[in-house]
Amino acid sequence: MKKMLFIGWLIGVLFSACTSFHAPETKTDRQPALFPDYADVTFPPNMAPPNFRICEPAEAYQVEIGCGDRVEIYISNDRQQVRIPVRKWRELMRKAAGKDVFFRISIRQKGHWTVFNDVVNHIAVQPIDPVLVYRLLYPGYELWNEMGIYQRDLTSYAEIPVAANRDFEGQCVNCHTFRNHSSDTMMLHVRGPHGGTLIRRDATFEKMTAKIEGNKLGATYPAWHPSGKYIAYSLNEIQQFFHSSGRKAIEVADLAADIVVYDLETQQMFSDSLLCSDRYMDTFPSWSPDGTSLYFCRSRAYEKGDSLDRIRYDFCRVQFDAEQRKFHSFECLYAASAEEKSVSFPRVSPDGKYLMFVRMDYGNFSIWHPESDLFLFDLENRSMRVLDEVNSDDVESYHTWSSSGHWFVFSSKRLDGLWARPYFAYFDTASGRTGKPFLLPQEDPGFYDTFTFTYNVPELVKAPIGDIGAIVRAINE
């Protein structure tokens, strides 16, 4: 009797799950328009569900999501917004890793059901680092006091403030960075009455003033040495300039820049004539994964009266002896200035094979340059190519590799030319090819329609930042 009741219940559940679905009467030979554009994308298996909006006018919508020939998720309603149940999505991801998943979408117009071609996405085997850390601020210059550093759980939609400056007298926080994608070893800058550089090691924070004797400039752009013993900094004199017309309303430029290294054990700064010179401006340091090379951007020194559009940077490197604290063997790897171009943000892949950077017409503050594109430099054969797979007609800027090297995140203004949002892409470490980029998923598919802050310096880390209260206490000391 119990068996009969169970079978009857199961049939009822299956029947009720399908009665709201209608067999399409016709099929159109195209895919539906979606926002965000989650079509032909490679997703990590641990990413939160990619909720979206069906940009097709209709009276009702139905969505079937599955893998192979099996539908695993049914969604039916009269709204364009599609919110995928988290638990069911995770169950599907466990089955679909390394395979394709389909989104089969049907719409009802004037009582008639039409099905589109399947939207097909691939699910990678390799997971992405589960936490994204970024700064949120207004995309201008006048509201810099409304900002904060936040961390987002990529496996869900949870966002937690790490250091919102409303908690410490509106001071500026920036340049958060991590050693080897670990939230246990990090640093960030604070600018204001309680300014300084916060460094976290061994679960404790210390505040230091990062200046080198004889140099009036403070530490700006940081890079942790893989050993955790050093942090390379560029010392920058940064100025803002404003244009009354054109696409570039704001220009940010260095008027001076040198690179120094902070020894965390001796609490001393040191440098070398290869990185500090009146002849050049050196900025954006970035270590190789083994710590033996330091990559950076170099321009000729700024001279009073120079036109900003003539300041162009090449990317270079020097070798580093960590035991002796000595630099040697300078070389220019790409002379972008010879092509009347400029570069910024050199970042080496975790396997040491590739270097990704941003190229623009001039300067190095790429977020204000609509022509900024991502490029990939093969460090083994010295070849270079533009990453057409991920670039758009607007800004592509700051980028970070995942700890595995199979993913990277970058900032892009492709949606509206104003707000920078984080996009992710799969990276094939063997071929150097990338997947189609996709926008950070949100629980509400309409989130980006009304969110008026820009995402700045997206960094992937392997675990959440713990003891957030310690950061605010350290800032307020």
C-alpha positions in Angstrom: 0.0 0.0 0.0 2.9 2.4 0.9 4.6 1.6 -2.4 1.4 2.4 -4.3 1.0 5.7 -2.5 4.7 6.6 -3.2 4.3 5.8 -6.9 1.1 7.9 -7.0 2.9 10.8 -5.3 5.9 10.6 -7.7 3.6 10.6 -10.7 1.8 13.6 -9.3 5.0 15.5 -8.7 6.3 14.8 -12.2 2.9 15.8 -13.7 2.7 19.0 -11.8 6.3 19.9 -12.8 5.3 19.7 -16.5 1.7 20.8 -16.7 2.8 24.5 -16.7 5.0 23.8 -19.7 3.6 23.9 -23.2 4.8 22.1 -26.3 5.9 24.9 -28.7 3.9 25.1 -31.9 6.7 26.6 -34.0 10.4 27.1 -33.9 12.4 30.1 -34.9 15.9 29.7 -36.4 17.8 31.9 -34.0 18.8 32.2 -30.4 16.9 34.6 -28.1 18.5 37.9 -27.1 19.6 37.7 -23.4 21.0 40.1 -20.9 23.7 39.6 -19.7 24.9 37.8 -22.9 25.3 34.3 -21.4 25.5 32.4 -24.7 28.5 30.4 -26.0 30.3 31.0 -22.7 32.5 28.8 -20.6 31.5 28.9 -17.0 33.4 27.6 -13.9 31.6 24.7 -12.2 31.5 26.6 -8.9 30.0 29.9 -10.2 26.7 31.1 -8.9 23.8 30.6 -11.3 24.0 33.1 -14.3 20.6 34.7 -14.0 19.5 36.6 -17.0 16.7 38.6 -18.7 15.0 37.3 -21.9 15.0 40.4 -24.1 12.1 39.2 -26.2 8.5 40.8 -25.8 6.0 38.1 -24.9 3.0 37.2 -22.7 4.8 34.3 -21.0 8.2 32.5 -20.9 9.4 29.1 -20.2 13.0 27.9 -19.8 14.4 24.4 -19.7 18.0 23.9 -18.6 19.8 20.6 -18.9 22.8 18.6 -20.1 22.9 16.0 -22.9 19.3 15.0 -23.6 18.0 15.5 -20.1 16.2 18.6 -18.7 17.2 19.2 -15.1 15.6 22.6 -14.4 12.2 24.0 -15.4 11.3 27.7 -15.0 8.0 29.1 -16.2 6.4 32.6 -15.5 5.1 35.7 -17.2 8.3 37.8 -16.5 11.4 38.3 -18.6 13.7 37.8 -15.6 15.0 34.3 -15.1 16.3 33.3 -11.7 17.8 29.9 -11.6 17.4 28.0 -8.3 20.8 27.8 -6.6 20.5 24.3 -5.3 19.3 22.8 -8.6 22.1 24.7 -10.5 24.7 23.2 -8.2 23.3 19.8 -8.7 23.5 20.3 -12.5 27.1 21.6 -12.2 28.2 18.4 -10.5 26.9 16.4 -13.5 27.9 18.8 -16.2 31.6 19.6 -15.4 33.5 19.2 -18.7 30.3 19.1 -20.7 27.8 21.5 -22.4 24.6 22.7 -20.9 21.6 24.0 -22.8 19.1 26.8 -22.1 16.0 26.0 -24.1 13.7 29.1 -24.2 10.1 29.4 -25.4 7.9 32.4 -25.5 4.1 32.9 -25.9 3.0 35.7 -28.2 -0.8 36.1 -28.9 -1.4 32.7 -27.3 1.1 31.0 -29.6 4.2 29.2 -28.3 7.5 29.5 -30.1 10.8 27.9 -29.2 14.2 29.4 -30.0 17.4 27.6 -30.9 19.2 26.3 -27.7 21.6 28.6 -26.0 24.6 26.4 -25.3 27.3 27.1 -22.7 30.2 24.9 -21.6 31.0 24.0 -18.0 34.8 23.8 -17.4 36.3 21.2 -15.1 38.6 23.7 -13.4 36.9 25.8 -10.7 37.6 29.5 -10.2 38.9 31.0 -7.0 35.7 31.5 -5.0 36.1 35.1 -3.8 36.4 38.4 -5.8 37.7 41.5 -3.9 37.1 44.9 -5.5 36.7 48.6 -4.7 33.3 50.2 -5.4 33.3 53.9 -6.1 31.4 56.5 -8.1 32.9 56.7 -11.7 34.2 60.2 -11.4 36.5 62.3 -9.2 34.1 64.4 -7.1 32.6 61.6 -4.9 35.8 59.8 -4.0 34.7 59.8 -0.3 31.8 57.4 -1.2 33.8 54.2 -1.6 34.7 50.9 0.0 36.5 47.6 -0.5 34.1 44.6 -0.8 34.4 40.9 -1.2 31.9 38.8 -3.2 31.4 35.1 -2.9 31.4 33.9 -6.5 29.7 30.6 -5.6 26.7 32.6 -4.3 25.6 36.3 -4.5 26.8 37.3 -1.0 28.7 40.6 -0.9 30.4 41.8 2.3 32.0 45.1 2.9 35.7 44.7 3.9 36.5 48.4 4.5 33.7 50.9 3.7 35.0 54.4 4.3 31.8 55.5 6.0 33.2 53.5 9.0 36.4 55.6 9.3 35.7 59.3 8.6 35.4 59.0 4.8 39.0 58.3 4.2 40.1 56.8 0.9 41.0 53.1 0.7 42.7 51.7 -2.4 45.3 49.4 -3.9 44.3 46.2 -2.1 46.6 43.4 -3.1 47.3 39.8 -2.0 50.2 37.4 -1.9 49.7 34.3 -4.1 45.9 34.8 -4.0 45.8 34.4 -0.3 43.6 36.6 1.9 45.8 35.8 4.9 48.6 38.0 3.4 47.4 41.3 2.0 47.8 45.0 2.1 45.8 48.1 1.3 46.5 51.9 1.4 44.5 54.4 3.5 44.7 58.1 2.6 43.4 60.7 5.1 43.9 61.8 8.7 44.8 58.2 9.8 46.6 57.4 6.5 49.2 54.7 6.0 49.7 51.3 4.5 48.0 48.3 6.2 49.9 45.0 5.9 48.4 41.8 7.1 50.6 38.8 8.0 50.0 36.0 10.4 46.4 37.1 11.0 47.6 40.6 12.3 47.6 44.0 10.8 50.4 46.6 11.0 50.3 50.1 9.7 53.4 51.6 8.1 54.3 54.8 6.2 55.7 53.6 2.9 58.2 56.3 2.0 61.9 56.0 1.1 64.4 58.4 2.6 65.1 61.3 0.3 62.0 60.7 -1.9 59.0 62.9 -1.3 56.6 60.5 -2.9 54.6 57.8 -1.1 54.1 54.2 -2.1 51.3 53.8 -4.7 51.0 50.6 -6.8 52.1 47.4 -4.9 53.1 43.9 -5.8 53.8 41.1 -3.2 56.9 39.1 -3.8 55.9 35.4 -3.9 58.1 34.7 -0.8 56.1 37.2 1.3 59.3 38.9 2.4 59.1 41.9 0.1 56.6 44.2 -1.5 57.5 46.2 -4.6 56.0 49.7 -4.8 56.0 52.4 -7.4 56.3 55.9 -6.0 54.1 58.1 -8.1 53.3 61.8 -8.5 49.8 61.5 -10.0 47.9 64.4 -11.4 44.3 64.7 -12.8 43.6 66.8 -15.9 40.1 67.7 -17.2 39.0 68.1 -20.8 36.0 70.3 -21.8 35.0 68.0 -24.7 35.7 64.6 -26.3 35.4 61.1 -25.0 38.2 61.5 -22.4 36.7 63.8 -19.9 39.4 63.1 -17.4 43.1 62.3 -17.9 45.2 60.9 -15.1 49.0 60.9 -15.6 52.3 60.4 -13.7 54.6 63.4 -13.5 57.2 61.2 -11.7 57.5 57.6 -10.8 60.2 55.2 -9.4 60.1 51.7 -8.1 61.3 50.6 -4.6 61.1 47.4 -2.6 60.0 47.2 1.1 61.6 44.5 3.2 59.0 43.4 5.7 61.6 41.8 8.0 63.9 44.8 8.3 61.1 47.3 7.7 63.4 49.1 5.3 63.0 50.4 1.7 65.6 49.7 -0.9 66.0 50.2 -4.7 68.4 50.3 -7.5 69.5 52.7 -10.2 67.9 50.3 -12.7 64.5 51.3 -11.2 65.1 54.8 -9.9 66.4 57.4 -12.3 65.8 61.0 -13.3 65.7 59.9 -16.9 62.6 57.6 -16.6 59.3 57.0 -14.9 58.9 53.4 -13.8 55.5 52.1 -12.5 53.2 49.2 -12.1 55.6 46.6 -10.7 54.7 42.9 -11.0 56.7 39.8 -10.0 57.1 36.6 -11.8 55.6 33.6 -10.0 59.1 32.4 -9.0 60.1 35.8 -7.7 63.3 36.0 -9.9 62.0 38.7 -12.3 60.3 42.1 -11.7 58.1 43.4 -14.6 57.1 47.0 -14.9 56.2 49.9 -17.3 58.7 52.5 -18.2 58.4 55.9 -19.9 60.9 58.7 -20.5 60.7 61.3 -17.7 58.1 64.0 -17.8 59.3 67.4 -18.5 57.4 70.6 -17.9 55.5 71.6 -21.0 55.2 68.0 -22.3 52.0 67.1 -24.0 50.2 64.3 -22.1 49.5 62.4 -25.3 53.2 62.0 -25.9 53.9 60.1 -22.7 54.1 56.4 -23.7 55.3 53.4 -21.7 57.1 50.2 -22.7 57.1 47.0 -20.6 60.4 45.9 -19.2 61.9 43.6 -16.6 64.9 43.2 -14.4 66.2 40.1 -12.7 66.2 39.9 -8.9 68.4 38.1 -6.4 66.1 37.8 -3.3 69.0 36.7 -1.0 71.3 39.6 -1.9 68.4 42.1 -2.5 70.0 43.0 -5.8 68.6 43.8 -9.3 70.4 43.1 -12.6 70.0 42.4 -16.3 67.5 45.0 -17.5 65.7 44.4 -20.7 62.8 46.0 -22.6 60.4 43.2 -23.7 58.0 45.3 -25.8 58.8 48.9 -27.0 55.2 50.1 -27.4 56.4 53.7 -27.6 58.1 52.9 -30.9 54.7 52.0 -32.3 53.2 55.2 -30.8 51.4 53.1 -28.2 51.6 52.7 -24.4 51.1 49.8 -21.9 50.0 49.3 -18.3 49.3 46.5 -15.8 51.8 43.7 -16.8 50.5 40.5 -15.0 52.3 37.2 -15.4 50.3 33.9 -15.5 50.8 31.5 -12.6 52.8 29.1 -14.8 55.1 31.9 -15.9 54.4 31.3 -19.6 52.3 34.4 -20.4 52.1 38.1 -19.6 48.8 39.9 -20.0 48.8 43.7 -20.3 46.7 46.6 -21.4 47.7 48.7 -24.5 46.3 52.2 -25.3 47.4 55.2 -27.4 49.3 57.0 -24.6 49.6 57.3 -20.8 49.0 54.4 -18.4 45.7 55.1 -16.7 43.8 52.8 -19.0 40.4 53.1 -17.3 39.9 56.5 -19.0 41.0 55.4 -22.4 38.2 53.9 -24.6 40.8 52.4 -27.0 42.3 50.3 -24.2 42.6 46.6 -25.1 44.0 43.5 -23.5 47.1 41.9 -25.1 48.9 38.6 -24.4 52.7 38.2 -24.5 54.2 34.7 -24.8 57.3 34.9 -22.6 58.7 31.7 -24.1 58.7 32.6 -27.8 58.4 36.4 -27.4 55.3 36.6 -29.5 52.4 38.9 -28.8 48.7 39.2 -29.9 45.7 41.2 -29.2 43.0 39.3 -27.2 40.2 39.8 -29.7 38.2 37.1 -28.0 37.6 39.3 -24.9 38.1 42.9 -26.1 35.3 45.3 -27.0 34.9 48.8 -28.6 35.3 50.4 -25.1 37.6 50.2 -22.1 39.3 47.0 -21.1 41.5 47.6 -18.1 42.7 46.1 -14.8 43.0 42.3 -14.9 43.9 39.5 -12.5 44.7 35.8 -13.1 43.2 33.1 -11.0 45.5 31.0 -8.9 45.3 28.1 -11.4 45.8 30.3 -14.4 42.6 28.9 -16.0 40.6 32.0 -15.4 41.1 35.8 -15.4 38.9 38.7 -14.5 39.1 42.2 -16.0 37.3 45.5 -15.9 35.3 46.7 -18.9 33.1 49.6 -19.7 31.5 47.9 -22.7 27.9 48.2 -21.5 27.6 51.9 -21.4 31.1 53.5 -21.6 30.8 54.9 -18.0 30.8 52.2 -15.4 33.5 49.5 -15.2 32.2 46.0 -14.4 34.0 42.8 -13.8 34.1 40.2 -16.7 35.5 36.7 -16.5 37.0 34.5 -19.1 38.3 30.9 -19.3 42.0 30.6 -20.3 43.5 27.5 -22.0 47.0 27.3 -20.5 48.2 25.1 -23.3 47.1 27.1 -26.3 46.9 30.5 -24.8 43.3 30.9 -26.2 40.5 32.4 -24.1 36.8 31.8 -23.9 34.1 34.4 -24.4 33.9 36.8 -21.5 30.9 36.9 -19.2 29.6 39.5 -16.8 29.7 38.8 -13.0 26.3 37.1 -12.3 23.9 38.8 -10.0 20.8 37.4 -8.2 18.7 40.1 -9.8 19.0 40.1 -13.6 18.2 43.8 -13.6 21.0 44.7 -11.1 23.2 46.5 -13.6 20.4 48.6 -14.9 20.4 50.7 -11.7 23.7 50.1 -10.0 25.6 53.4 -10.2 29.1 52.4 -8.8 32.1 51.2 -10.7 34.1 48.1 -9.9 37.8 48.9 -9.4 40.8 46.6 -9.1 39.1 43.2 -9.2 41.3 40.6 -7.5 40.6 36.8 -7.2 41.5 35.1 -3.9 41.1 31.6 -2.6 39.2 32.3 0.6 37.3 35.2 2.2 39.1 37.9 4.1 38.6 37.1 7.8 38.3 39.3 10.9 37.2 42.3 8.9 36.7 44.3 12.1 40.5 44.2 12.6 40.9 46.2 9.4 38.7 49.1 10.5 40.3 49.1 14.0 43.8 49.3 12.4 42.7 52.1 10.1 41.3 54.1 13.0 44.4 53.8 15.2 
